[in-house]
Amino acid sequence: MGANVLFNSRLSLTAKGSVADISDVTPSVGFAVLGGVFSEGIDLLGDKLIGVFVATLGLAPHDEFHQVLKERLDARYGNGHDYTYTYPSMQKIIQAAGRLIRAPEDSGVVELVDVRYGWMKVRALLPKWWGVKIN
């Protein structure tokens, strides 16, 4: 049995074109960028998507903008690093995993592929119902 391999790049595909490509019934493996086109607004119900691999924490870049934002949030709330980097990253990760479970009858596997997912600080921010297991 054949399978489609789909790659989503913000530079080469639009959301409309990508969704058309994956709307057939052939089993598919999809690759996407955290925070990219597939972050919101796409439903792959049933067996169309059976797993999601998240291969990084998807942290914002360490650039001048984010450094200023971190300093301002740190001055105001005392936890600028988490508000600038950690919390937005975790939101992207949870949204990516949300492509897998769209209806009560959906099931699948979410693989978090980064040693930092083993850190207690990071695991504490993941949904408890995920039942994260560290291998």
N, C-alpha and C positions, 0 to 999 in steps of 0.2 A: 504494500500500500504506500503510495507517495504522500509527501507532506510538503506544504509550502513553507518557505523560510522568508519571513518578512522583515525588512529593516526599515526603521523609521528614523530619518534624519531631518532635522528642522530645515536643512538646506535643500533637500532634494524632493521631499514629498509634502503635499498639503494634506490636511486632515480629511478632506472630502475624497481625495484620491486614495489615501491609505485605507479608509473604511471600505471603499468599493473593492479594493484588492482582497480584503479579508472577509467579505460577506458570503463567499461560497462555502460549501460544506466540507471541503478538503481539510483534514487536520492540519493545524498550522503552529509554527513556533514564531513568536513575535519578539522583536527587539525594539526597544524604545528608549528615549532619553528621559530621565526623571525631570518632571516639570515641562515636558514637551507636549506635542500634539495629543498624545493618548492619556494625559493626566486627568482629563475630565470629559464627560459627555459621550462616552462610547460604551455600549453594552454588548458583551460577547457571552450570551447566555448558554446554558447547557454545557456540552462537551467541547465547544469551540475553543475555549481556553481552559487548560487544566493545571497550569502552573505559571508562577511569576518569579523571576530571578531579579533581585535587586543587588547590584554588584558594587555599591558604594553607599556612603551616607549622603551623597549629593549636597555637600556643604557649599555655601556661597563662596565666591572667590575672595581671597584676602587682598583686596585692593583698597584704594584710598576712600572710595564711597562707603564700603562696609566698615572700614576702620573708624571713620567719623560717626557712622550710625552706632557702632558698638560703644564708642566713648559717650555719646549722648544718652543712649539707653542705660549705660552703666551709671552715669551721673544721676539719672532720673529714677531708675528702679533697682540699681545695684547688681544687675545680672546681665550686663550688656552682651557678653559672649553668647549666652544661651538664646537671648531674644534675636540676635543677629544671625547666628549660625545654626544652633541646635534645633530650635523649635521649627523654623521654616523647613529644615531638612527632614525632620520627622513627619511633617505634614505631607511632603512630597512622597515619602516612602509609604505612608498609609494610603495615600491616593493611588499610588501605583498598585499596591496590593488590592485595592478596591476594584480594579478591573477584573479580578478573578471572581469575587463573590458579589453578584449583582441581584440575586434572588434567593429566597430561603432554601431552595432545593439545590443551589450551586455548591460545589465543593472543589477543593484543589489544594495545591501545595505552594507556599510562599517560601522561597529560599533567600535568606539574607546572607550575602556573600561578602563579608568584610569582618576582620577580627574585632573591630570596634563594636559590633553588635553583641559581643560577649561582655562588654563593659556594663556594670550595674546601672550606671547613669543613663545609658542609652536604652537598655532593656526596660527600665522603669517607665519610659515614655511610650513603649509599644502597647497596643491594646491587650489587656489581660486575657481576653477570650482567644487570642491567637495561640496560647499554650506554647510559647517559644521554647525550643530545645536546642541546647548548644552542643555541637559535635566537634 
